[in-house]
Amino acid sequence: MSNDEKIEEEIENNTSEANVEETTDAESKNDEEIKLDDETVFKSDNVQAKTDKLTTKNKIIIIIGYIFALLIPLIGLIYGIILAYINKPHSYREHGVYIIILSIIMWIIYFIIGLA
């Protein structure tokens, strides 16, 4: 065999070995991506479970605000303002504004009833 033939064989062998390495690297990257996807799904399940637990607390806090707005408008107004300015869940802000409006309406109704 001449030197040229040996060089060509080595190039072919190196090329096929490089392709095998690239393929295994690509497969391991795909496996990592799949693992990350599985972990993400698992984490999102945990987050969903935590938010489900928090939503009952959130609902109770919001319901208390509406009760105060109906029965004691001054406290409902203060409670609504506090909820409207809390940065945690978006539902607090939304319901906080509604509690403020309901408190003002109830305050007007109680004032009118008091005058009659």
Secondary structure as UniProt FT lines:
FT   HELIX           3..71
FT   HELIX           73..85
FT   HELIX           90..115
//
